[in-house]
Amino acid sequence: MLAAKADIQAAEPYPLPAASRGPFLATLTDDVTRETVKAVVAQLGWQDAKCKDGGTDAALAAIKAGAPPVFLVVDVSDTPDPLDAMDTLIGLCGRATQIIAIGLTNDVGLYRRLVDLGVADYLVKPVQSQTLLDAIQAASRNDRADPAPARAARVIAMIGARGGVGTTMLAVSTAWTLSKEQLLRVVLLDLDLHFGSLALSLDLEPSRGLREILGDPERVDSLLIKSAMSSAGDRLRVLAAEEPLEEPLPNNPAGIDALLNDLAGSTDYVVVDVPRSLSGFSRHVLGIADMVAIVSEQNLPAMRDTQRLLSLIKGMRSDAKTIVIANRVGGTAGEVGRPDFERGIGAKVDFSIPIDTKGAIAAAERAKALVDVAGDTKTLAELKKMAAGLAGIDQAPKASLLKRMFGK
């Protein structure tokens, strides 16, 4: 206890924000951290502070049994999925609770994702008293400041140069990879409300809620969006529809904007399967997307239409970021060589996905993402590389320990 107090710089008792909720709760899994937290709480002059044994499960139980605290320090060391647990805690406590997570994993990526969720800070064990004190005071200052605007979800638009080139399959694989391997919160949106097959490819029931969202922007709220979503995993949600063919569809781009605005803060990426009909919705998404992927096969008709789409998108936005994906390479009739194809479209092919017939059949039969069942290692590697590239995630290999230490 004395050692824990010794490294705290002299500080005046720090007042808790006035609130009608419990002031401070910590749920911790080891004695050393528990003593550190108690020393900091005593230094701050907080009387009604509670330190309990356990991690996220103990925090959930304590909050359900009483009022949420102003400050929550929670140990995630033994939590299999810290992001999911924190998301649940934030939903239970609300944004008025400042949460500091403590864990064993020294991972910048985990820290950023926790902060994006709404966690005030993430500290790595062993936690020094002064470090915890600084984190609590910084969180308290943030609580008094004006709340920062919610971060907009990044939009990845994927459109096929021709029908049947596998755009939906690649959109599903991209969303699956980002949610499962990068632990990002992803919404998969099928904008073809008449003929879209995205939900079907994952064996999900399409919802009529998507039409309401896109057709009546004034009514859009989180509850309506949640009710229209289908779950395809812990961090993957799907928005799709199967509207009667005799009914006309809404075409007001304001519906897209309202949807994306409401997803801000709760979603990292929206992967949009854009139909080739180039309706008002399609053109709007292509114009606002952070990244546009044109999916093609390496044949002459697809080469022509890839070039036309590249021109269209560049005309909409001179700063548009576009990626060309050649799909099913090595397995289509009349295939053009890559150098000739690139000359024809006036751009390079960024990702080349080899044909994997067995994997495609398995994905269709099992209603899974191709990247989840691909048997061909080259296809699997390129699919994962493609997803990272679309999301702007650096996949450069890390230097070995010896190289980092000695520069060799």
Secondary structure, 3 states (H helix, E strand, C coil): CHHHHHCCCCCCCCCCCCCCCEEEEEEECCHHHHHHHHHHHHHHCCCCEEEEECCHHHHHHHHHHCCCEEEEEEECCCCCCHHHHHHHHHHHHCCCCEEEEEECCCCHHHHHHHHHHCCCEEEECCCCHHHHHHHHHHHHHHHHCCCCCCCCCEEEEEEECCCCCCHHHHHHHHHHHHHHCCCCCEEEEECCCCCCCHHHHCCCCCCCHHHHHHHCHHHCCHHHHHHHCEECCCCEEEECCCCCCCCCCCCCCHHHHHHHHHHCCCCCEEEEEECCCCCHHHHHHHHHCCEEEEEECCCHHHHHHHHHHHHHHHHHCCCCCEEEEEEEECCCCCCCCHHHHHHHHCCCCCEEEECCHHHHHHHHHHCCCHHHHCCCHHHHHHHHHHHHHHHCCCCCCCCCHHHHHHCC
